[in-house]
Amino acid sequence: MAAAFPIPQIAGYRFDVAANLSEAGTRARLSPAAIKAFLRVMERWGVRDQDARALLGGLSSGSFYTLKKAARRNLDQDTLTRISLLLGIFKALNILYSRRLADAWMTLPNSNPIFQGATPLAYILCLGVPGMLEVRHLLDARRGGQ
C-alpha cells in the first residue's frame, strides 16, 4: 500500500498535489467523470473505437462498450493516468488553436520531426504512454512560447 502524502502548507497557503491514484476511493471518485470526458474527447477528435480502446491500454471490446453504455466502472491507476494525459493534450490544443483545428489536430499529418509526417494520434498509438507524454510536453512548450 502506498504511503499517504500530506498536502504541504506554508504560512496558511495550501498547495494542490496530484490525486493519489493508488487509493481505491480516489479512483472511484474520479472514474465516472474521467470516462465521460474521455468519451467526449474521442468523439470530438473523431477517434475510432478500436483506437480509443488502444489509448486506454488495450481494453477489450466488451469492456469498452460496457464503459460507453454506463460510465460507472472504477478505472485502474494506469487507465486514469492515460485519460489524464489525453485530457491535458485536449486542453492544450483548445488553448492553442480554434475549436475546429484543435479537434482535427490529432488526426492531421504533422511535419514536426517527432511525428515524421504521421498524425499525432498514430504516434501516440505506436508509443503509448511515452508518446502521450511527448505530445503533452510539445504542446505545453508551445503554450509557454518555447
Backbone hydrogen bonds, N-H to C=O, Kabsch-Sander energy under -0.5 kcal/mol:
donor,donor_aa,acceptor,acceptor_aa,energy
10,I,13,Y,-1.6
13,Y,10,I,-2.7
15,F,8,P,-1.7
16,D,14,R,-0.5
21,L,19,A,-1.3
23,E,20,N,-1.7
24,A,22,S,-0.5
27,R,23,E,-2.2
28,A,24,A,-2.6
29,R,25,G,-2.0
30,L,26,T,-2.3
31,S,27,R,-2.3
34,A,30,L,-2.3
35,I,31,S,-2.7
36,K,32,P,-2.1
37,A,33,A,-2.5
38,F,34,A,-2.7
39,L,35,I,-2.5
40,R,36,K,-2.1
41,V,37,A,-2.5
42,M,38,F,-2.6
43,E,39,L,-1.8
44,R,40,R,-2.6
45,W,41,V,-2.7
46,G,42,M,-0.8
47,V,42,M,-2.5
52,A,48,R,-2.5
53,R,49,D,-2.6
54,A,50,Q,-1.6
55,L,51,D,-2.4
56,L,52,A,-1.3
57,G,54,A,-1.8
58,G,53,R,-2.0
59,L,53,R,-1.7
64,F,60,S,-2.4
65,Y,61,S,-2.6
66,T,62,G,-1.9
67,L,63,S,-2.2
68,K,64,F,-2.2
69,K,65,Y,-1.6
70,A,66,T,-2.2
72,R,70,A,-2.2
75,L,73,R,-0.6
80,L,76,D,-2.3
81,T,77,Q,-2.1
82,R,78,D,-2.4
83,I,79,T,-2.5
84,S,80,L,-2.4
85,L,81,T,-2.3
86,L,82,R,-2.3
87,L,83,I,-2.6
88,G,84,S,-2.0
89,I,85,L,-2.0
90,F,86,L,-2.5
91,K,87,L,-2.6
92,A,88,G,-2.4
93,L,89,I,-2.5
94,N,90,F,-2.0
95,I,91,K,-1.4
96,L,92,A,-2.3
97,Y,93,L,-2.6
102,A,98,S,-3.2
103,D,99,R,-2.5
104,A,100,R,-1.3
105,W,101,L,-2.4
107,T,104,A,-1.8
108,L,105,W,-1.2
110,N,118,A,-2.2
115,F,112,N,-1.6
116,Q,112,N,-1.1
117,G,110,N,-1.4
117,G,112,N,-0.6
118,A,115,F,-2.1
121,L,106,M,-2.5
123,Y,119,T,-2.1
124,I,120,P,-2.4
125,L,121,L,-2.7
126,C,122,A,-2.0
127,L,123,Y,-2.3
128,G,124,I,-2.9
131,G,128,G,-0.5
132,M,128,G,-2.1
133,L,129,V,-2.7
134,E,130,P,-2.2
135,V,131,G,-2.5
136,R,132,M,-2.5
137,H,133,L,-2.7
138,L,134,E,-2.4
139,L,135,V,-2.5
140,D,136,R,-2.5
141,A,137,H,-2.4
142,R,138,L,-1.9
143,R,139,L,-2.3
144,G,140,D,-1.7
145,G,142,R,-1.1
146,Q,141,A,-2.7
